[in-house]
Amino acid sequence: MDNYKQKISFLKGTFNNRFLELRYRQSSFKNELEVNRLAFFLIAVTSILFIQNDAAILGNSPEFVHFIELRSFFSIFCIVCILLISRLKRFYHYDLLLAAWLIALVSILIYVDLARPVSYSDYVVIDVLVIVSIYVLFVFGLWGQTLIALGFTLACLGLIYGYKDFPVYSRLTILMGFILSNVLGFSLAVRLHYLRRIDFVRRRALSYQALNMSRIALKDPLTGLWNRRSYDDQIMGLFDNFKRYEQSFSLIVIDIDFFKRVNDTYGHLAGDKVLKAFSMLLKLSARPGDQVFRYGGEEFAMLLNNSSLDQAENVAERIREKLQQTQLLNDLPELKVRASFGVADALAEDLNARSIFHRADKALYIAKQSGRDQVVIATDGD
């Protein structure tokens, strides 16, 4: 897609098309689950490990005991989030869970910062790292991340300027650190949201291109019908279902009568027109669920799923009669196109799909030998 960049709002971090944004979020959040599950676990372990640091700062005090309870509760909450995140099916549930977890995390950090000694400044580095992490590591919504990060920043600055005993130059340094961490974090988040969506659009375009190439490889270029390769794939699937679940299906093999005479008399361009018009007639005559193939040359095949031999015979006879009543080429009114049909269904004694085609093709041969323009049903002994 040449205009994929125009599909994305850079500052919003979303696609301009709401439907495309929903498709992206639903497909991408599953990849983020594993990363966040690991992040929840690591932060839960880190929270427990910081108990030793709390002991060195607070000693054996009531605040230290309270810290242990708080960190233990948060670690349990992380484990619960890990279990819940494995069951999520929709991205908006993921957004809510991640936002709740981040709010719990920053709330605990603010409480811990408030309870520590007023002169203790090492925790500021941790707060700065947390701010950048909110923007970069926990991706759900750009403005949701920004609000949580800014809320945490304002709370930390309120503690520093309202409750902590820091020198003026330290406060200014910390203020600049918080501002720079938000600017850096927001810039990185904007860029990440943008690049992730560009990657999604590119992968989506490549997927469509591969799908189209696959369809082209399975289509006959002249008639637009499925080709021989597609026929082989489809009949193998139907035969497998027949053997496993006894799901019946039938095959009609069709051959245009005296097609070589059409080419010799009217030319190959007229012959191509006949093939295309005949293919269109087959497609329009097929029932929902029936599949039409150009098997090769002037020979065609139809696969009829969940159809008995009698039903397949009725379909073939209806097509034959419709062909008799149809003038395929209006510019050649004297050209009367007819076709012969061989019909067979899957039998329990069939060892493979080729045996079904063999019986239908043999019935077609009998139709040709018996005067053409008729439907012949394969018998069990064929």
C-alpha positions as CSV (number, residue, x, y, z in Angstrom):
1,M,0.0,0.0,0.0
2,D,1.6,3.3,-1.1
3,N,-0.6,5.4,1.1
4,Y,-0.3,3.4,4.3
5,K,1.2,6.3,6.2
6,Q,-1.9,8.4,5.5
7,K,-4.0,5.9,7.3
8,I,-2.3,6.6,10.7
9,S,-2.8,9.5,13.0
10,F,0.7,10.2,14.2
11,L,-0.2,12.0,17.4
12,K,-3.2,9.8,18.3
13,G,-1.2,6.7,17.7
14,T,-4.3,5.1,16.0
15,F,-5.6,4.4,12.5
16,N,-7.9,7.0,11.1
17,N,-10.2,4.2,10.1
18,R,-11.9,2.9,13.2
19,F,-12.6,-0.5,11.7
20,L,-8.9,-0.9,10.7
21,E,-7.9,0.2,14.3
22,L,-10.2,-2.5,15.8
23,R,-8.8,-5.1,13.5
24,Y,-5.2,-4.1,14.5
25,R,-5.9,-4.0,18.2
26,Q,-7.7,-7.4,18.2
27,S,-4.8,-9.1,16.2
28,S,-1.9,-7.4,18.0
29,F,-3.0,-7.7,21.6
30,K,-2.5,-11.5,21.5
31,N,1.2,-10.9,20.8
32,E,1.4,-8.5,23.7
33,L,0.0,-10.9,26.2
34,E,3.1,-13.0,26.4
35,V,5.3,-10.0,26.9
36,N,3.1,-8.5,29.6
37,R,2.7,-11.8,31.4
38,L,6.5,-12.0,31.7
39,A,6.6,-8.3,32.8
40,F,4.0,-9.0,35.5
41,F,6.0,-11.9,36.8
42,L,9.3,-10.0,36.8
43,I,7.9,-7.0,38.6
44,A,6.2,-9.2,41.2
45,V,9.6,-10.8,41.9
46,T,11.3,-7.4,42.0
47,S,8.7,-6.1,44.4
48,I,9.5,-9.0,46.8
49,L,13.3,-8.5,46.4
50,F,12.9,-4.8,47.4
51,I,11.9,-5.9,50.9
52,Q,15.6,-6.2,51.7
53,N,16.1,-2.6,50.6
54,D,13.1,-1.5,52.8
55,A,14.6,-3.3,55.8
56,A,17.9,-1.4,55.4
57,I,16.0,1.9,55.2
58,L,13.2,1.4,57.7
59,G,14.7,-1.2,60.1
60,N,12.4,-3.3,62.3
61,S,9.5,-0.7,62.4
62,P,5.8,-0.9,61.9
63,E,6.2,0.8,58.5
64,F,8.5,-2.1,57.4
65,V,5.9,-4.7,58.4
66,H,3.3,-2.7,56.5
67,F,5.6,-2.6,53.5
68,I,5.9,-6.4,53.5
69,E,2.2,-6.7,53.6
70,L,1.8,-4.2,50.7
71,R,4.5,-5.8,48.5
72,S,3.0,-9.2,49.2
73,F,-0.4,-8.1,48.2
74,F,0.9,-6.5,45.0
75,S,2.8,-9.7,44.1
76,I,-0.4,-11.7,44.6
77,F,-2.3,-9.2,42.5
78,C,0.4,-9.7,39.7
79,I,-0.1,-13.4,39.9
80,V,-3.9,-13.0,39.6
81,C,-3.3,-10.7,36.5
82,I,-1.1,-13.3,34.9
83,L,-3.9,-15.9,35.3
84,L,-6.5,-13.5,34.1
85,I,-4.6,-12.3,31.1
86,S,-4.4,-15.9,29.8
87,R,-8.2,-16.0,29.5
88,L,-8.7,-12.7,27.7
89,K,-10.4,-12.8,24.3
90,R,-10.9,-9.1,23.5
91,F,-8.4,-6.3,23.5
92,Y,-10.6,-3.9,25.5
93,H,-10.6,-6.4,28.4
94,Y,-6.8,-6.4,28.1
95,D,-6.8,-2.6,28.1
96,L,-8.8,-2.5,31.3
97,L,-6.7,-5.1,33.0
98,L,-3.4,-3.4,32.1
99,A,-4.7,0.1,33.1
100,A,-5.8,-1.3,36.5
101,W,-2.5,-3.0,37.0
102,L,-0.5,0.2,36.1
103,I,-2.7,2.3,38.4
104,A,-2.1,-0.2,41.2
105,L,1.7,-0.1,40.5
106,V,2.0,3.6,40.5
107,S,-0.2,3.9,43.6
108,I,2.0,1.6,45.5
109,L,5.1,3.4,44.4
110,I,3.7,6.7,45.5
111,Y,2.8,5.3,48.9
112,V,6.3,3.8,49.3
113,D,7.9,7.1,48.3
114,L,5.7,8.9,50.8
115,A,6.7,6.5,53.6
116,R,10.4,6.6,53.0
117,P,12.7,9.1,54.8
118,V,12.4,12.6,53.5
119,S,16.1,12.8,52.5
120,Y,16.1,9.5,50.7
121,S,16.5,10.4,46.9
122,D,17.6,7.2,45.3
123,Y,14.0,6.2,44.6
124,V,13.7,9.1,42.1
125,V,15.7,7.1,39.6
126,I,13.3,4.2,39.9
127,D,10.3,6.6,39.4
128,V,11.9,8.0,36.2
129,L,12.5,4.5,34.9
130,V,8.8,3.6,35.7
131,I,7.6,6.6,33.7
132,V,9.6,5.6,30.6
133,S,8.4,2.0,31.1
134,I,4.7,3.1,31.2
135,Y,5.2,4.7,27.8
136,V,7.3,2.0,26.1
137,L,6.8,-1.4,27.7
138,F,3.0,-1.5,28.5
139,V,1.4,-0.6,25.2
140,F,-2.4,-0.4,25.0
141,G,-3.6,3.2,24.2
142,L,-1.3,6.2,23.7
143,W,-3.4,8.7,25.6
144,G,-4.2,6.2,28.3
145,Q,-0.5,5.5,28.8
146,T,0.1,9.3,28.8
147,L,-2.5,10.0,31.4
148,I,-1.2,7.4,33.8
149,A,2.4,8.5,33.3
150,L,1.5,12.2,33.8
151,G,-0.6,11.4,36.9
152,F,2.3,9.5,38.4
153,T,4.7,12.3,37.5
154,L,2.5,15.0,39.2
155,A,2.1,12.8,42.3
156,C,5.8,12.3,42.5
157,L,6.5,16.0,42.1
158,G,3.9,16.8,44.7
159,L,5.8,14.5,47.1
160,I,9.1,16.1,46.3
161,Y,8.0,19.7,46.6
162,G,5.5,19.2,49.4
163,Y,7.0,16.5,51.7
164,K,10.6,15.8,50.9
165,D,13.5,17.8,52.2
166,F,15.6,18.3,49.1
167,P,17.9,21.2,48.2
168,V,16.6,23.6,45.6
169,Y,19.1,22.5,43.0
170,S,18.2,18.9,43.6
171,R,14.5,19.7,43.1
172,L,15.2,21.5,39.8
173,T,17.4,18.5,38.7
174,I,14.6,16.1,39.6
175,L,12.0,18.3,37.9
176,M,14.0,18.3,34.7
177,G,14.5,14.5,35.0
178,F,10.7,14.0,35.2
179,I,10.1,16.4,32.3
180,L,12.7,14.7,30.1
181,S,11.5,11.2,31.0
182,N,8.0,12.1,29.9
183,V,9.1,13.8,26.7
184,L,11.4,10.9,25.9
185,G,8.7,8.3,26.9
186,F,5.9,10.0,24.9
187,S,8.2,10.4,21.8
188,L,9.1,6.8,21.9
189,A,5.5,5.7,22.5
190,V,4.3,7.8,19.6
191,R,7.0,6.3,17.4
192,L,6.2,2.7,18.5
193,H,2.5,3.0,18.0
194,Y,3.2,4.5,14.5
195,L,5.7,1.8,13.5
196,R,3.6,-1.0,14.8
197,R,0.7,0.1,12.7
198,I,2.8,0.5,9.7
199,D,4.1,-3.0,10.2
200,F,0.5,-4.3,10.5
201,V,-0.5,-2.6,7.3
202,R,2.5,-3.9,5.4
203,R,2.0,-7.5,6.7
204,R,-1.7,-7.2,5.9
205,A,-0.9,-6.1,2.3
206,L,1.6,-8.9,1.9
207,S,-1.0,-11.4,3.2
208,Y,-3.6,-10.1,0.7
209,Q,-1.0,-10.3,-2.0
210,A,-0.1,-13.9,-1.1
211,L,-3.8,-14.8,-1.0
212,N,-4.4,-13.2,-4.4
213,M,-1.3,-15.0,-5.8
214,S,-2.6,-18.3,-4.4
215,R,-6.0,-17.7,-5.9
216,I,-4.4,-16.8,-9.3
217,A,-2.5,-20.1,-9.1
218,L,-5.7,-22.0,-8.5
219,K,-7.8,-20.2,-11.2
220,D,-8.0,-20.9,-14.9
221,P,-7.0,-17.6,-16.6
222,L,-9.4,-17.9,-19.6
223,T,-12.6,-18.9,-17.9
224,G,-12.1,-17.8,-14.3
225,L,-13.1,-21.2,-13.0
226,W,-11.0,-23.2,-10.5
227,N,-8.3,-25.2,-12.3
228,R,-7.1,-28.8,-12.2
229,R,-4.8,-28.1,-9.3
230,S,-7.7,-26.7,-7.3
231,Y,-9.9,-29.7,-8.3
232,D,-7.3,-32.1,-6.9
233,D,-7.2,-30.2,-3.6
234,Q,-10.9,-30.0,-3.2
235,I,-11.8,-33.6,-4.1
236,M,-9.1,-34.9,-1.7
237,G,-10.8,-32.9,1.1
238,L,-14.3,-34.2,0.1
239,F,-13.0,-37.7,-0.1
240,D,-11.4,-37.5,3.3
241,N,-14.7,-36.2,4.8
242,F,-16.5,-39.1,3.1
243,K,-14.2,-41.7,4.6
244,R,-14.2,-40.1,8.1
245,Y,-17.8,-38.9,8.5
246,E,-19.6,-40.7,5.6
247,Q,-20.4,-37.3,4.1
248,S,-21.5,-38.1,0.6
249,F,-20.5,-36.2,-2.5
250,S,-20.9,-36.6,-6.3
251,L,-18.8,-35.7,-9.3
252,I,-20.0,-34.6,-12.8
253,V,-17.4,-34.7,-15.6
254,I,-18.5,-32.6,-18.6
255,D,-17.1,-32.5,-22.2
256,I,-18.2,-30.1,-24.9
257,D,-19.2,-32.1,-28.0
258,F,-17.3,-31.6,-31.2
259,F,-15.2,-28.7,-29.7
260,K,-12.4,-29.3,-32.2
261,R,-14.8,-28.7,-35.0
262,V,-15.6,-25.3,-33.5
263,N,-12.0,-24.3,-33.5
264,D,-11.5,-25.6,-37.0
265,T,-14.6,-23.9,-38.4
266,Y,-14.7,-20.6,-36.6
267,G,-11.2,-20.2,-35.3
268,H,-9.6,-20.4,-31.9
269,L,-10.9,-17.0,-30.7
270,A,-14.4,-18.2,-31.2
271,G,-13.4,-21.4,-29.4
272,D,-12.2,-19.3,-26.4
273,K,-15.5,-17.4,-26.4
274,V,-17.4,-20.7,-26.3
275,L,-15.3,-21.9,-23.4
276,K,-16.0,-18.7,-21.5
277,A,-19.7,-18.7,-22.2
278,F,-20.0,-22.3,-21.3
279,S,-18.1,-21.7,-18.1
280,M,-20.5,-18.9,-17.2
281,L,-23.5,-21.2,-17.9
282,L,-22.0,-23.8,-15.5
283,K,-21.4,-21.3,-12.8
284,L,-24.9,-19.9,-13.1
285,S,-26.4,-23.4,-13.1
286,A,-24.5,-24.6,-10.1
287,R,-26.3,-24.8,-6.7
288,P,-24.9,-23.0,-3.6
289,G,-22.0,-25.1,-2.4
290,D,-21.3,-26.7,-5.8
291,Q,-17.8,-26.2,-7.2
292,V,-17.1,-25.9,-10.9
293,F,-13.6,-26.6,-12.4
294,R,-12.0,-26.4,-15.8
295,Y,-10.3,-29.8,-15.8
296,G,-8.4,-29.2,-19.1
297,G,-9.2,-28.2,-22.7
298,E,-12.9,-28.5,-23.2
299,E,-13.4,-30.8,-20.3
300,F,-15.0,-29.6,-17.0
301,A,-15.8,-31.0,-13.6
302,M,-18.4,-30.2,-10.9
303,L,-18.1,-31.3,-7.3
304,L,-21.4,-31.6,-5.5
305,N,-21.0,-31.8,-1.7
306,N,-23.7,-33.6,0.3
307,S,-25.3,-34.9,-2.9
308,S,-26.6,-38.3,-3.9
309,L,-26.2,-39.8,-7.3
310,D,-29.8,-39.0,-8.2
311,Q,-29.4,-35.4,-7.2
312,A,-26.2,-35.1,-9.3
313,E,-28.0,-36.7,-12.3
314,N,-30.8,-34.1,-11.9
315,V,-28.2,-31.2,-11.9
316,A,-26.4,-32.6,-15.0
317,E,-29.7,-33.1,-16.8
318,R,-30.8,-29.5,-15.9
319,I,-27.5,-28.1,-17.3
320,R,-27.8,-30.2,-20.5
321,E,-31.4,-28.9,-21.1
322,K,-30.4,-25.4,-20.3
323,L,-27.5,-25.6,-22.8
324,Q,-29.9,-26.8,-25.5
325,Q,-32.1,-23.7,-24.9
326,T,-29.2,-21.2,-24.8
327,Q,-27.5,-19.5,-27.6
328,L,-23.9,-19.2,-26.3
329,L,-22.6,-16.8,-28.9
330,N,-25.0,-14.2,-30.3
331,D,-22.7,-13.3,-33.2
332,L,-22.7,-17.0,-34.4
333,P,-26.4,-18.0,-34.3
334,E,-25.8,-21.1,-36.4
335,L,-23.4,-22.5,-33.7
336,K,-25.2,-25.0,-31.5
337,V,-23.1,-26.1,-28.6
338,R,-23.9,-29.3,-26.8
339,A,-22.2,-31.3,-24.1
340,S,-22.0,-34.8,-22.7
341,F,-22.0,-35.6,-19.0
342,G,-20.7,-38.5,-16.9
343,V,-21.9,-38.7,-13.2
344,A,-20.5,-40.7,-10.3
345,D,-20.7,-40.6,-6.5
346,A,-18.3,-41.7,-3.8
347,L,-18.6,-45.3,-2.8
348,A,-17.4,-47.2,0.3
349,E,-15.2,-49.4,-1.8
350,D,-13.4,-46.4,-3.3
351,L,-9.7,-46.5,-2.2
352,N,-8.9,-43.0,-3.4
353,A,-10.5,-40.0,-5.2
354,R,-9.0,-41.1,-8.5
355,S,-11.4,-44.1,-8.6
356,I,-14.4,-41.7,-8.5
357,F,-13.1,-39.7,-11.4
358,H,-12.3,-42.9,-13.3
359,R,-15.9,-44.0,-13.0
360,A,-17.3,-40.6,-14.0
361,D,-14.9,-40.4,-16.9
362,K,-15.9,-43.8,-18.1
363,A,-19.6,-42.8,-17.9
364,L,-18.6,-39.7,-20.0
365,Y,-16.9,-42.0,-22.5
366,I,-20.1,-44.1,-22.8
367,A,-22.1,-40.9,-23.3
368,K,-19.8,-39.9,-26.2
369,Q,-19.9,-43.3,-27.8
370,S,-23.7,-43.4,-27.5
371,G,-24.4,-40.3,-29.5
372,R,-23.3,-37.4,-27.2
373,D,-25.5,-34.7,-25.7
374,Q,-26.7,-36.9,-22.9
375,V,-26.1,-37.8,-19.2
376,V,-24.8,-41.2,-18.3
377,I,-24.6,-42.5,-14.7
378,A,-21.7,-44.6,-13.6
379,T,-22.8,-48.0,-12.2
380,D,-21.1,-49.8,-9.3
381,G,-19.4,-52.1,-11.7
382,D,-17.8,-49.4,-13.8
